Structures are given as C-alpha cells and as structure tokens.
Amino acid sequence: MSQVLVISGHPELDSSYTNKVILNQLGDNISDIEVRRLIPCTQTTRLMLKRSSKR
C-alpha cells in the first residue's frame, strides 16, 4: 500500500467543521496516512520572528 500525506493549510481549522470531518474520515479510513498542519507552523514562525526583531 502507498503512503498518503495530507497537508492542511486551513487558517481556522478548529472552527471549520467540514475540514475536521474530512481529516477525521481520512484518518479513520486510510491506514498509512500522515496529516501535517501548516498553520500552527507559520504562527509559531511569526511569533519567533516578532520576538527576534524586538532584540
């Protein structure tokens, strides 16, 4: 079986019912799946950049 990578870039994933349903259904029905969420990464990066620019 091939591996599946899902990249989620929804900016408000916690409040998006449809996107949560899609990701849950994929996770429940595909055994070899990896879900990466981009938005938490970019939010962390922005915070790090803001902190470093204040120095």
N, CA, C and O atoms as a printed pandas DataFrame, in Angstrom:
     atom_number atom_name residue_name chain_id  residue_number  x_coord  y_coord  z_coord
0              1         N          MET        A               1    0.844   -1.184    0.000
1              2        CA          MET        A               1    0.000    0.000    0.000
2              3         C          MET        A               1    0.888    1.246    0.000
3              4         O          MET        A               1    1.948    1.253    0.627
4              5         N          SER        A               2    0.467    2.272   -0.685
5              6        CA          SER        A               2    1.247    3.501   -0.742
6              7         C          SER        A               2    0.953    4.384    0.462
7              8         O          SER        A               2   -0.098    4.266    1.092
8              9         N          GLN        A               3    1.884    5.261    0.771
9             10        CA          GLN        A               3    1.717    6.184    1.882
10            11         C          GLN        A               3    0.955    7.412    1.402
11            12         O          GLN        A               3    1.042    7.791    0.234
12            13         N          VAL        A               4    0.207    8.029    2.314
13            14        CA          VAL        A               4   -0.593    9.206    1.981
14            15         C          VAL        A               4   -0.176   10.345    2.894
15            16         O          VAL        A               4   -0.116   10.187    4.114
16            17         N          LEU        A               5    0.112   11.493    2.297
17            18        CA          LEU        A               5    0.425   12.696    3.047
18            19         C          LEU        A               5   -0.655   13.726    2.753
19            20         O          LEU        A               5   -0.916   14.050    1.594
20            21         N          VAL        A               6   -1.284   14.241    3.810
21            22        CA          VAL        A               6   -2.289   15.288    3.669
22            23         C          VAL        A               6   -1.716   16.545    4.300
23            24         O          VAL        A               6   -1.300   16.529    5.458
24            25         N          ILE        A               7   -1.693   17.630    3.546
25            26        CA          ILE        A               7   -1.204   18.899    4.054
26            27         C          ILE        A               7   -2.404   19.816    4.231
27            28         O          ILE        A               7   -3.079   20.177    3.267
28            29         N          SER        A               8   -2.656   20.184    5.480
29            30        CA          SER        A               8   -3.789   21.034    5.796
30            31         C          SER        A               8   -3.294   22.454    6.052
31            32         O          SER        A               8   -2.429   22.678    6.899
32            33         N          GLY        A               9   -3.845   23.395    5.320
33            34        CA          GLY        A               9   -3.432   24.784    5.473
34            35         C          GLY        A               9   -4.557   25.700    5.881
35            36         O          GLY        A               9   -4.462   26.915    5.711
36            37         N          HIS        A              10   -5.623   25.136    6.418
37            38        CA          HIS        A              10   -6.771   25.953    6.806
38            39         C          HIS        A              10   -6.392   26.857    7.977
39            40         O          HIS        A              10   -5.879   26.363    8.980
40            41         N          PRO        A              11   -6.629   28.164    7.879
41            42        CA          PRO        A              11   -6.200   29.083    8.936
42            43         C          PRO        A              11   -7.002   28.973   10.232
43            44         O          PRO        A              11   -6.514   29.371   11.290
44            45         N          GLU        A              12   -8.214   28.445   10.166
45            46        CA          GLU        A              12   -9.066   28.318   11.360
46            47         C          GLU        A              12   -9.596   26.893   11.458
47            48         O          GLU        A              12  -10.806   26.669   11.479
48            49         N          LEU        A              13   -8.692   25.950   11.516
49            50        CA          LEU        A              13   -9.089   24.540   11.479
50            51         C          LEU        A              13   -9.986   24.158   12.654
51            52         O          LEU        A              13  -10.895   23.342   12.499
52            53         N          ASP        A              14   -9.739   24.736   13.817
53            54        CA          ASP        A              14  -10.565   24.396   14.987
54            55         C          ASP        A              14  -12.028   24.780   14.813
55            56         O          ASP        A              14  -12.910   24.143   15.389
56            57         N          SER        A              15  -12.289   25.810   14.027
57            58        CA          SER        A              15  -13.676   26.254   13.844
58            59         C          SER        A              15  -14.263   25.806   12.508
59            60         O          SER        A              15  -15.368   26.217   12.155
60            61         N          SER        A              16  -13.550   24.982   11.772
61            62        CA          SER        A              16  -14.034   24.514   10.472
62            63         C          SER        A              16  -14.556   23.082   10.588
63            64         O          SER        A              16  -13.787   22.121   10.583
64            65         N          TYR        A              17  -15.856   22.965   10.691
65            66        CA          TYR        A              17  -16.491   21.648   10.834
66            67         C          TYR        A              17  -16.150   20.736    9.646
67            68         O          TYR        A              17  -15.772   19.580    9.834
68            69         N          THR        A              18  -16.286   21.257    8.443
69            70        CA          THR        A              18  -16.082   20.449    7.243
70            71         C          THR        A              18  -14.659   19.919    7.152
71            72         O          THR        A              18  -14.454   18.742    6.857
72            73         N          ASN        A              19  -13.683   20.769    7.401
73            74        CA          ASN        A              19  -12.294   20.319    7.337
74            75         C          ASN        A              19  -11.986   19.288    8.418
75            76         O          ASN        A              19  -11.243   18.338    8.171
76            77         N          LYS        A              20  -12.547   19.462    9.606
77            78        CA          LYS        A              20  -12.345   18.465   10.662
78            79         C          LYS        A              20  -12.937   17.123   10.251
79            80         O          LYS        A              20  -12.324   16.079   10.471
80            81         N          VAL        A              21  -14.129   17.148    9.654
81            82        CA          VAL        A              21  -14.770   15.904    9.209
82            83         C          VAL        A              21  -13.917   15.220    8.145
83            84         O          VAL        A              21  -13.708   14.008    8.200
84            85         N          ILE        A              22  -13.431   15.980    7.193
85            86        CA          ILE        A              22  -12.603   15.409    6.119
86            87         C          ILE        A              22  -11.345   14.764    6.698
87            88         O          ILE        A              22  -11.030   13.620    6.368
88            89         N          LEU        A              23  -10.626   15.486    7.555
89            90        CA          LEU        A              23   -9.389   14.939    8.123
90            91         C          LEU        A              23   -9.673   13.715    8.987
91            92         O          LEU        A              23   -8.911   12.749    8.955
92            93         N          ASN        A              24  -10.767   13.741    9.765
93            94        CA          ASN        A              24  -11.124   12.581   10.579
94            95         C          ASN        A              24  -11.484   11.380    9.722
95            96         O          ASN        A              24  -11.065   10.261   10.019
96            97         N          GLN        A              25  -12.252   11.592    8.669
97            98        CA          GLN        A              25  -12.639   10.497    7.779
98            99         C          GLN        A              25  -11.416    9.891    7.090
99           100         O          GLN        A              25  -11.309    8.671    6.966
100          101         N          LEU        A              26  -10.512   10.734    6.651
101          102        CA          LEU        A              26   -9.287   10.225    6.034
102          103         C          LEU        A              26   -8.493    9.392    7.030
103          104         O          LEU        A              26   -8.020    8.303    6.705
104          105         N          GLY        A              27   -8.348    9.914    8.252
105          106        CA          GLY        A              27   -7.611    9.187    9.285
106          107         C          GLY        A              27   -8.255    7.869    9.663
107          108         O          GLY        A              27   -7.563    6.893    9.954
108          109         N          ASP        A              28   -9.577    7.838    9.658
109          110        CA          ASP        A              28  -10.302    6.620   10.025
110          111         C          ASP        A              28  -10.281    5.570    8.916
111          112         O          ASP        A              28  -10.378    4.375    9.195
112          113         N          ASN        A              29  -10.156    6.006    7.657
113          114        CA          ASN        A              29  -10.314    5.073    6.536
114          115         C          ASN        A              29   -9.036    4.749    5.778
115          116         O          ASN        A              29   -9.036    3.867    4.919
116          117         N          ILE        A              30   -7.963    5.436    6.079
117          118        CA          ILE        A              30   -6.686    5.157    5.417
118          119         C          ILE        A              30   -5.677    4.813    6.507
119          120         O          ILE        A              30   -5.419    5.613    7.407
120          121         N          SER        A              31   -5.115    3.621    6.413
121          122        CA          SER        A              31   -4.259    3.143    7.500
122          123         C          SER        A              31   -2.888    3.819    7.527
123          124         O          SER        A              31   -2.332    4.024    8.606
124          125         N          ASP        A              32   -2.342    4.163    6.383
125          126        CA          ASP        A              32   -0.989    4.721    6.336
126          127         C          ASP        A              32   -1.062    6.179    5.891
127          128         O          ASP        A              32   -0.754    6.505    4.744
128          129         N          ILE        A              33   -1.471    7.050    6.807
129          130        CA          ILE        A              33   -1.680    8.455    6.470
130          131         C          ILE        A              33   -0.948    9.340    7.471
131          132         O          ILE        A              33   -0.867    9.028    8.659
132          133         N          GLU        A              34   -0.421   10.444    6.969
133          134        CA          GLU        A              34    0.206   11.445    7.822
134          135         C          GLU        A              34   -0.437   12.784    7.495
135          136         O          GLU        A              34   -0.518   13.174    6.330
136          137         N          VAL        A              35   -0.889   13.481    8.518
137          138        CA          VAL        A              35   -1.522   14.786    8.334
138          139         C          VAL        A              35   -0.584   15.848    8.905
139          140         O          VAL        A              35   -0.195   15.793   10.071
140          141         N          ARG        A              36   -0.233   16.806    8.064
141          142        CA          ARG        A              36    0.600   17.926    8.517
142          143         C          ARG        A              36   -0.218   19.201    8.440
143          144         O          ARG        A              36   -0.837   19.512    7.422
144          145         N          ARG        A              37   -0.202   19.916    9.529
145          146        CA          ARG        A              37   -0.940   21.184    9.591
146          147         C          ARG        A              37    0.051   22.325    9.465
147          148         O          ARG        A              37    0.943   22.477   10.300
148          149         N          LEU        A              38   -0.105   23.124    8.423
149          150        CA          LEU        A              38    0.843   24.200    8.157
150          151         C          LEU        A              38    0.628   25.423    9.029
151          152         O          LEU        A              38    1.599   26.080    9.405
152          153         N          ILE        A              39   -0.592   25.744    9.355
153          154        CA          ILE        A              39   -0.885   26.987   10.054
154          155         C          ILE        A              39   -0.212   27.063   11.427
155          156         O          ILE        A              39    0.376   28.101   11.732
156          157         N          PRO        A              40   -0.261   26.028   12.275
157          158        CA          PRO        A              40    0.460   26.153   13.550
158          159         C          PRO        A              40    1.950   26.420   13.341
159          160         O          PRO        A              40    2.568   27.131   14.134
160          161         N          CYS        A              41    2.525   25.860   12.287
161          162        CA          CYS        A              41    3.941   26.094   11.997
162          163         C          CYS        A              41    4.174   27.558   11.633
163          164         O          CYS        A              41    5.122   28.174   12.120
164          165         N          THR        A              42    3.322   28.115   10.788
165          166        CA          THR        A              42    3.531   29.500   10.374
166          167         C          THR        A              42    3.248   30.465   11.513
167          168         O          THR        A              42    3.900   31.505   11.606
168          169         N          GLN        A              43    2.297   30.152   12.379
169          170        CA          GLN        A              43    2.022   31.010   13.526
170          171         C          GLN        A              43    3.209   31.016   14.485
171          172         O          GLN        A              43    3.572   32.064   15.020
172          173         N          THR        A              44    3.808   29.862   14.701
173          174        CA          THR        A              44    4.982   29.775   15.565
174          175         C          THR        A              44    6.141   30.547   14.951
175          176         O          THR        A              44    6.863   31.256   15.651
176          177         N          THR        A              45    6.314   30.408   13.649
177          178        CA          THR        A              45    7.384   31.118   12.963
178          179         C          THR        A              45    7.196   32.623   13.070
179          180         O          THR        A              45    8.161   33.349   13.310
180          181         N          ARG        A              46    5.966   33.106   12.896
181          182        CA          ARG        A              46    5.697   34.540   13.029
182          183         C          ARG        A              46    6.025   35.032   14.429
183          184         O          ARG        A              46    6.614   36.100   14.594
184          185         N          LEU        A              47    5.645   34.258   15.434
185          186        CA          LEU        A              47    5.914   34.635   16.812
186          187         C          LEU        A              47    7.419   34.705   17.058
187          188         O          LEU        A              47    7.905   35.635   17.702
188          189         N          MET        A              48    8.146   33.728   16.548
189          190        CA          MET        A              48    9.600   33.722   16.710
190          191         C          MET        A              48   10.233   34.925   16.023
191          192         O          MET        A              48   11.162   35.529   16.559
192          193         N          LEU        A              49    9.732   35.279   14.833
193          194        CA          LEU        A              49   10.271   36.428   14.113
194          195         C          LEU        A              49    9.988   37.722   14.851
195          196         O          LEU        A              49   10.850   38.599   14.918
196          197         N          LYS        A              50    8.789   37.852   15.406
197          198        CA          LYS        A              50    8.446   39.056   16.166
198          199         C          LYS        A              50    9.358   39.201   17.374
199          200         O          LYS        A              50    9.842   40.294   17.670
200          201         N          ARG        A              51    9.590   38.092   18.070
201          202        CA          ARG        A              51   10.441   38.139   19.261
202          203         C          ARG        A              51   11.869   38.504   18.904
203          204         O          ARG        A              51   12.502   39.299   19.599
204          205         N          SER        A              52   12.385   37.924   17.821
205          206        CA          SER        A              52   13.776   38.188   17.454
206          207         C          SER        A              52   13.969   39.603   16.926
207          208         O          SER        A              52   15.057   40.163   17.062
208          209         N          SER        A              53   12.932   40.197   16.324
209          210        CA          SER        A              53   13.070   41.558   15.808
210          211         C          SER        A              53   13.027   42.611   16.921
211          212         O          SER        A              53   13.438   43.752   16.709
212          213         N          LYS        A              54   12.533   42.233   18.103
213          214        CA          LYS        A              54   12.485   43.148   19.230
214          215         C          LYS        A              54   13.836   43.265   19.943
215          216         O          LYS        A              54   14.033   44.168   20.756
216          217         N          ARG        A              55   14.732   42.385   19.649
217          218        CA          ARG        A              55   16.046   42.385   20.326
218          219         C          ARG        A              55   16.984   43.386   19.736
219          220         O          ARG        A              55   18.122   43.508   20.191
